[in-house]
């Protein structure tokens, strides 16, 4: 989803002007960056949290030559969703029970 599509969807759902939603979105991005830099975590209540993690140094292979290459450790941002969001997709579809009238 693009930024424009997201803003338009929020605009239709909330009735708030596009300009106000764009200012809110831009402010949210700035706030998320500051929180990630300062605290290493940015929480979106009801959805999940962005967290800074350190990826360990490792040995990889150059796909062209097959030669081993050292990859240094680095910080990456990961999104961890809350259980309510995870459960939305992990529930198995339940089969409806047969009705008694079908058995007669």
C-alpha positions in Angstrom: 0.0 0.0 0.0 1.3 3.4 -0.9 1.3 6.5 1.3 -1.4 8.1 -0.9 -3.6 5.0 -0.7 -3.3 4.8 3.0 -4.1 8.5 3.5 -7.1 8.2 1.2 -8.4 5.2 3.1 -8.0 6.9 6.4 -9.7 10.0 5.0 -12.7 8.0 3.8 -13.0 6.0 7.1 -12.6 9.0 9.4 -13.9 12.0 7.6 -10.8 14.0 8.4 -9.3 16.2 5.7 -6.5 14.9 3.6 -4.1 17.7 4.7 -4.6 16.9 8.4 -4.0 13.2 7.8 -0.8 13.9 5.8 0.5 16.1 8.7 -0.4 13.4 11.2 1.3 10.7 9.1 4.5 12.8 8.6 4.5 13.5 12.4 4.1 9.8 13.1 7.1 9.0 10.9 9.3 11.6 12.7 8.2 10.3 16.1 8.9 6.7 15.1 12.4 7.6 14.0 13.2 9.5 17.2 11.8 6.7 19.4 13.8 4.0 17.5 17.0 6.0 17.8 16.5 6.9 21.5 14.7 3.9 23.0 15.1 1.2 20.3 11.4 0.6 20.2 8.2 2.3 18.7 4.9 0.9 19.7 1.7 1.1 17.7 -1.0 0.2 20.2 -3.3 -2.6 18.9 -1.0 -3.5 16.1 2.5 -4.2 17.3 6.0 -2.7 17.8 9.0 -1.8 15.7 12.1 -2.9 17.5 15.8 -2.3 16.8 17.8 -5.6 16.8 21.5 -6.3 16.2 22.2 -8.8 13.4 25.3 -10.8 14.2 28.4 -10.8 11.9 28.5 -13.8 9.6 30.2 -15.4 6.7 28.2 -15.3 3.4 29.1 -16.3 -0.1 29.4 -14.2 -3.2 26.7 -15.6 -5.5 28.8 -14.9 -8.6 32.1 -16.4 -7.5 31.2 -18.6 -4.5 33.9 -16.9 -2.5 33.3 -16.4 1.2 32.6 -12.8 2.3 32.6 -11.4 5.8 29.3 -9.5 6.6 29.7 -7.2 9.6 27.1 -7.0 12.3 24.5 -4.3 11.9 21.4 -2.9 13.4 18.0 -3.6 11.7 14.4 -2.7 12.5 11.9 -5.5 12.9 8.1 -5.3 13.3 6.6 -7.6 15.9 2.9 -7.9 15.7 0.6 -8.4 18.8 -1.1 -11.7 19.3 -4.5 -10.3 18.3 -3.1 -9.5 14.9 -1.3 -12.8 14.6 -4.5 -14.7 15.6 -6.4 -13.0 12.7 -4.5 -15.2 10.2 -3.6 -18.3 12.3 -7.1 -19.4 13.1 -8.1 -22.5 11.2 -11.4 -22.4 9.4 -13.9 -24.3 11.3 -16.2 -26.7 9.5 -19.9 -26.2 10.3 -21.5 -29.1 12.2 -24.0 -31.2 10.3 -27.5 -30.3 11.0 -29.8 -32.9 12.5 -32.2 -32.5 9.6 -29.5 -33.7 7.2 -29.3 -37.0 9.1 -33.0 -37.9 8.9 
